[in-house]
Amino acid sequence: MDFTFTEEQQAAVEAARAVFSGVAPDSVPSPALTPGAVAEDIDRRLWGELAGSDLLGLTLSEDYGGAGLDPVALFLVLRESAKVLARVPLLESCAVAMTIERYGEGSLAAELLPRAAGGELVLTAGANGRTGHDPAELAVTARPEGPGAAPSGWVLDGVQSAVPWAQVADRIAVPAHTGEGRAVLALVDPARQGVTLADQVSTSGERLAEVRLDGVQVEARELIDAPGAWEWLRDLLTTGTCALALGLGERVLAMTAEYTGKREQFGFPVATFQAVAVQAADRYIDLRAMEVTLWQAAWRISTGAGGPLPAAGDIAVAKIWASDGVRRIVQTAQHLHGGFGADTDYPLHRFHAWAKQIELSLGPAAAHEEALGDLLAAHPLA
């Protein structure tokens, strides 16, 4: 395997850095300042700039106005977005678009993907199920409408919780299960009859919603029945969350290094004290472990390369390190910042809130440790 980034991937990173350079983390709404407050909308200015820089269609084919790059390029851009707490559904919209192109009908892709790449269409996904602890596809049922093996449409019933930016999305990718137990993926218009959205409060201040589906009708082409579609989307979302954790952790550790290098005690920078240096070094090791496990999972997704375990094993390892690592990094940062770590006028507390959201999103470390254990137990060598 070769983790060297291509020229095209590196160019995407440079383009992302140019776009995100104008974003200030302290502009992000802070739950610490206004408990229960949420941002009412995504950062539309930033969303437009991402579209103008061709970053929303980065992983789509040229047929749909994209650049044709692989998921690694998306994860590289997500890493940069987390450093400024970018308030946009970049992960969800790009991951859903990639899934539509890979598994959806040609007419559906032709209708939605050029608009998604141009920033006109906002896509999101419900991946947490009803409670966040059970498989998301079990929270919604999909039953065919009409006789025969090729139904004219489908009817959805159930609940998906904590759906990012559902209130401003144009389509929500909803995993569901059929009567035969197959996992399918439906593209739902939030304005459709039978869809009810209830605001939910997030740790980070981003807008979430409980999406309730009561007899919601979708066209046959709006339901992706291809095997592996939901699993592909779930893997993209989970690995993308690991990329967000890495970018946030890198930014927080850089903030900590800058602060401890300037803060003096007894006439010396506190960074020169052994207790401080050891803690910072431990967190640097966390970052490197987060990075190598992320790119291992990303490589497996992008290439489809085989191994002793399915790609789900590498993704579980990456999420374990991402969840535990980002938590330890922000905790150490707050400790080493002293009183500034809890000062709401200082941006660190916002990074802490986002880190907690990322840590638990799509399952904490313990959940993925259990999943990894199940994979190991099921392996023939076990």
C-alpha positions in Angstrom: 0.0 0.0 0.0 1.1 3.6 -0.7 -0.2 6.4 1.4 1.5 9.1 -0.7 -1.0 11.7 -1.7 -1.3 12.4 -5.5 -0.9 15.8 -7.0 -4.6 16.1 -7.5 -5.3 15.3 -3.8 -2.7 17.8 -2.7 -4.2 20.4 -4.9 -7.6 19.8 -3.3 -6.0 20.4 0.1 -4.5 23.7 -1.1 -7.9 24.8 -2.5 -9.6 23.9 0.8 -7.0 25.8 2.8 -7.6 28.9 0.7 -11.4 28.7 1.2 -11.2 27.9 4.9 -8.7 30.6 5.6 -11.5 33.1 5.8 -13.4 31.2 8.5 -12.9 32.2 12.2 -13.7 29.5 14.7 -14.9 32.1 17.2 -17.8 32.9 14.8 -19.3 29.5 15.5 -22.3 29.7 17.8 -21.3 28.4 21.2 -23.6 26.3 23.4 -21.5 27.3 26.4 -22.5 31.0 25.9 -26.2 30.3 25.1 -27.3 26.9 26.4 -29.6 25.2 23.9 -28.7 27.7 21.1 -28.2 26.3 17.6 -27.2 27.8 14.3 -30.3 28.3 12.2 -28.6 27.7 8.9 -25.4 26.5 7.4 -22.7 29.0 6.5 -24.1 29.9 3.1 -21.2 32.1 2.2 -18.8 29.3 2.8 -21.0 26.8 1.1 -21.0 28.9 -2.0 -17.2 29.3 -1.9 -16.8 25.5 -1.6 -19.0 25.1 -4.7 -17.1 27.8 -6.5 -13.8 26.0 -5.8 -15.3 22.7 -7.1 -14.9 21.1 -3.7 -18.5 20.0 -3.3 -18.1 17.8 -6.5 -14.6 16.7 -5.7 -15.4 13.0 -5.7 -18.1 13.0 -8.4 -17.3 12.2 -12.0 -16.9 14.9 -14.7 -20.3 13.8 -16.1 -21.9 15.5 -13.1 -19.6 18.5 -12.9 -17.1 16.8 -10.5 -13.4 16.3 -10.4 -13.4 12.5 -10.3 -11.2 12.1 -7.3 -11.4 9.3 -4.7 -12.7 9.4 -1.1 -9.2 10.1 0.2 -9.4 13.6 -1.4 -12.7 14.2 0.5 -11.2 13.1 3.8 -8.2 15.5 3.2 -10.6 18.4 2.7 -12.7 17.4 5.8 -9.5 17.4 7.8 -9.0 21.0 6.9 -12.6 21.9 7.5 -12.4 20.7 11.1 -9.5 23.0 11.9 -11.9 26.0 11.5 -15.1 24.3 12.7 -16.7 24.8 9.3 -20.5 25.0 9.7 -21.4 23.1 6.6 -22.7 19.6 5.9 -19.7 18.8 3.7 -19.3 15.2 4.9 -22.9 14.3 4.6 -23.6 16.0 1.3 -20.6 14.6 -0.4 -21.0 11.1 1.0 -24.6 10.9 -0.1 -23.8 12.2 -3.5 -21.0 9.6 -3.9 -23.5 6.9 -2.9 -26.1 8.1 -5.4 -23.5 8.0 -8.2 -22.2 4.6 -7.3 -25.6 2.8 -6.6 -28.5 5.0 -7.7 -30.4 5.0 -10.9 -29.0 7.1 -13.8 -32.0 9.4 -13.9 -31.8 10.1 -10.2 -28.0 10.9 -10.5 -28.5 13.1 -13.5 -31.2 15.1 -11.7 -29.5 15.6 -8.3 -25.7 15.4 -8.6 -25.0 18.4 -10.9 -27.0 20.5 -8.5 -25.2 19.0 -5.5 -21.8 19.7 -7.0 -22.9 23.3 -7.7 -24.0 23.9 -4.2 -27.7 24.3 -5.2 -28.8 21.1 -3.4 -27.9 20.3 0.2 -27.9 16.5 1.0 -27.7 14.9 4.4 -28.1 11.5 6.0 -29.8 9.8 8.9 -27.3 7.4 10.3 -28.0 7.2 14.0 -31.3 5.3 14.0 -33.9 6.0 16.7 -31.5 6.0 19.7 -28.0 5.9 18.3 -27.3 2.5 19.8 -29.0 0.2 17.3 -28.3 -0.3 13.6 -29.8 2.7 11.8 -31.5 0.7 9.1 -33.7 -1.1 11.7 -35.3 2.2 12.8 -37.3 2.6 9.5 -39.4 0.1 7.5 -39.8 0.2 3.8 -42.7 -1.6 2.2 -43.4 -1.8 -1.5 -46.4 -0.1 -3.1 -48.0 -1.9 -6.0 -47.9 -5.5 -7.1 -45.1 -7.5 -8.5 -41.3 -7.7 -8.1 -40.9 -4.1 -9.4 -43.0 -1.9 -7.2 -44.1 1.6 -8.4 -43.1 3.1 -5.1 -42.3 2.5 -1.5 -43.8 3.6 1.9 -41.6 4.5 4.8 -42.4 4.4 8.5 -40.0 5.1 11.4 -37.7 7.6 13.1 -34.1 8.7 12.5 -32.6 10.8 15.3 -29.9 13.4 15.3 -29.9 14.1 11.5 -27.5 16.9 10.7 -29.0 20.0 9.1 -32.3 18.2 8.2 -34.2 21.5 8.5 -32.2 23.1 5.6 -31.5 19.9 3.5 -33.2 19.3 0.2 -32.9 15.5 0.4 -32.3 13.2 3.4 -30.7 9.7 2.8 -32.7 7.4 5.1 -31.6 3.8 5.7 -34.4 1.4 6.1 -35.2 -2.3 6.0 -37.7 -4.3 3.9 -39.9 -7.1 5.0 -37.3 -9.5 3.9 -34.7 -7.8 6.1 -32.7 -6.2 3.2 -31.1 -2.8 4.0 -32.1 -0.1 1.5 -31.5 3.6 1.2 -34.3 6.1 0.5 -33.8 9.7 -0.7 -36.5 11.7 1.1 -37.6 15.2 0.5 -38.2 16.8 3.9 -41.1 18.8 2.6 -43.0 15.6 1.6 -46.3 14.7 3.3 -45.8 12.5 6.3 -42.3 13.9 7.2 -42.1 15.6 10.6 -38.9 17.4 11.8 -38.3 18.1 15.5 -35.3 20.3 16.6 -32.7 18.6 18.7 -29.9 20.2 20.6 -26.3 19.2 19.8 -23.2 19.5 21.8 -21.5 21.5 19.1 -24.3 23.9 18.4 -25.0 22.5 15.0 -28.6 22.0 14.0 -29.9 18.4 14.3 -33.4 17.0 13.9 -35.4 14.0 14.7 -36.9 12.9 11.4 -40.3 11.1 11.8 -41.7 9.2 8.8 -45.4 8.4 8.9 -46.5 6.6 5.7 -44.1 8.7 3.5 -44.3 7.7 -0.1 -41.2 7.7 -2.3 -40.8 6.8 -6.0 -39.2 3.6 -6.9 -36.1 5.4 -8.3 -35.7 7.3 -5.0 -35.1 4.1 -3.1 -31.7 2.6 -3.7 -32.1 -1.2 -3.4 -28.6 -2.2 -4.6 -26.7 -4.5 -2.1 -24.1 -2.6 -0.2 -25.4 0.9 -0.8 -26.2 1.7 2.9 -23.0 0.0 4.1 -20.9 2.1 1.7 -22.6 5.4 2.9 -22.1 4.4 6.5 -18.4 3.6 5.9 -17.9 7.0 4.2 -19.6 8.8 7.1 -17.7 7.0 9.8 -14.3 7.4 8.1 -15.1 11.1 7.4 -15.9 11.6 11.1 -12.4 10.2 11.8 -10.9 12.8 9.4 -12.8 15.6 11.2 -11.4 14.3 14.5 -7.9 14.4 13.1 -8.1 17.9 11.8 -9.7 19.2 15.0 -7.0 17.5 17.1 -4.2 18.9 15.1 -5.6 22.5 15.5 -6.1 22.1 19.2 -2.6 20.7 19.8 -1.2 23.6 17.7 -3.1 26.1 19.9 -1.7 24.3 23.0 1.9 24.4 21.8 1.5 28.2 21.0 0.0 29.0 24.4 2.5 26.9 26.5 5.4 28.4 24.5 4.4 31.9 25.4 3.0 31.4 28.9 5.8 31.9 31.5 6.0 30.7 35.1 9.0 31.2 37.3 10.6 33.0 34.4 10.4 30.1 31.9 7.9 29.1 29.3 5.7 26.4 30.8 6.4 24.3 27.6 9.9 23.7 29.0 8.5 22.0 32.1 8.8 18.2 31.9 5.2 17.5 33.1 3.9 19.8 30.3 6.2 18.4 27.6 5.3 14.8 28.4 1.6 15.4 28.2 2.0 17.2 24.9 4.1 14.4 23.6 1.5 11.8 24.5 -1.1 13.8 22.6 1.2 14.0 19.6 1.4 10.2 19.6 -2.4 10.1 19.7 -2.5 12.3 16.6 -0.1 10.1 14.7 -2.1 7.0 15.6 -5.3 8.7 14.5 -3.7 9.7 11.2 -2.3 6.3 10.3 -5.5 4.4 11.1 -7.5 7.0 9.2 -5.5 6.6 6.0 -5.5 2.8 6.3 -9.3 2.9 6.4 -9.5 5.5 3.7 -7.2 3.4 1.5 -9.3 0.3 2.0 -12.5 2.2 1.0 -11.0 3.9 -2.0 -9.3 0.9 -3.5 -11.5 -1.9 -2.3 -8.4 -3.8 -1.4 -8.8 -7.1 0.4 -7.2 -8.2 3.6 -7.6 -10.6 6.5 -10.6 -8.6 7.7 -13.2 -6.7 5.8 -12.8 -2.9 5.5 -15.2 -2.6 8.5 -12.3 -3.8 10.7 -10.0 -0.9 9.6 -12.9 1.6 9.9 -13.6 0.4 13.5 -9.9 0.7 14.4 -9.8 4.2 13.0 -13.0 5.3 14.9 -11.6 3.8 18.1 -8.5 5.9 17.8 -10.4 9.0 16.6 -12.9 8.9 19.5 -10.4 8.3 22.3 -7.7 10.4 20.7 -9.7 13.6 20.2 -11.2 13.3 23.7 -7.7 13.1 25.3 -6.3 15.9 23.1 -9.0 18.4 24.1 -8.9 17.4 27.8 -5.1 17.9 27.9 -5.4 21.2 26.0 -7.9 22.5 28.6 -5.6 21.4 31.4 -2.5 23.0 30.0 -4.3 26.2 29.1 -5.3 26.6 32.8 -8.0 29.2 33.2 -8.0 30.1 29.5 -9.2 26.5 28.8 -12.6 27.4 30.4 -12.8 31.0 29.2 -15.7 31.4 26.8 -14.0 34.3 25.1 -11.3 32.0 24.0 -12.1 29.5 21.1 -10.8 26.4 22.8 -14.2 25.7 24.5 -15.8 25.6 21.1 -13.3 22.9 19.9 -14.0 21.0 23.1 -17.8 21.0 22.3 -17.2 19.8 18.7 -14.7 17.2 19.9 -17.4 15.7 22.2 -19.8 15.6 19.3 -17.3 13.9 17.0 -16.3 11.4 19.7 -19.8 10.1 20.1 -21.0 10.6 16.5 -21.8 7.2 14.8 -20.7 5.4 17.9 -18.1 5.9 20.7 -14.9 3.9 20.9 -16.6 1.2 23.0 -19.2 0.5 20.3 -16.5 0.1 17.7 -14.4 -2.1 20.0 -17.4 -4.4 20.3 -17.9 -4.4 16.5 -14.2 -5.2 16.0 -14.4 -8.0 18.5 -17.3 -9.5 16.6 -15.4 -9.3 13.3 -12.4 -11.0 14.9 -14.6 -13.7 16.5 -16.2 -14.5 13.2 -12.9 -14.7 11.3 -12.0 -18.3 10.2 -8.6 -18.0 12.0 -10.5 -17.5 15.3 
